[in-house]
Amino acid sequence: MQPIYRDEDLDITPTERETVTVRASPPRLRRAYARVARVAVTLSTTHPLPVTHNHNNDAPRARRSQIRDKIAYGLVSAARYFFDIGTGYGPNMTEAKWLNRFVFLETVAAIPGMVGGAIRHLHSLRLMKRDNGWIHTLLEEAENERMHLLTFIQLKQPGIVFRGAVLVAQGVLYNLFFASYLLSPKTVHRFVGHLEEQAVKTYTHAIEDIDAGKLPQWTNMPAPEIAMNYWYACACDVDVTLPVLTPLLSAGS
């Protein structure tokens, strides 16, 4: 499906248009995408990221950052490899395979935010000072991932074996994240960053399969009511289908 740009609906400048792709969708939904795009472009221009020059004094810190990033990327790559094998991931995915992957992925993705929020909450209590918003941000991220899960289980009810695997994975990963966050929070944040990048790649693959007609059951399937209530209650009053919802799940991952 080719992107559609309509100036009367998007109300964005040519420069802003170059930075965002809006899929064919009802006018009110396109305007919702456009508002998100405008905020993103505004923030990128009014609050640019600081540029750090790597002088000699900064070299040790840069090397430590690179080491943390390599460790995080290596762990995510290894996890992705085994996860792909376990879920049968490949070029010929079916709706059932996608749902197995999505449900298990979201049970894991909701853990880091809760762990980070809990640890920072305890840290704030010990030091008796504010956390400047980090606690709420991390807990909101965990809640967002949980809503992804609650959306997908409307399409699939896992069996006892699947739930057992989730129980084991949750017990192992929660404690690993907890210990790792105590030792090196920055490394854990880099790990989560690479993990979310892999999630975006997965959802992008799913979107491409839907657009290519490889998942016919999802082409015109209405999005679950819980998803529409959570993501679209204040955004628009259109009938939302699963292909329209999936890009927002990717963005929220």
Summary of the structure (lengths in Angstrom):
residues: 253
radius of gyration: 20.1
end to end distance: 22.5
largest distance: 57.8
contacts: 682
relative contact order: 0.11
helix: 72%
strand: 1%
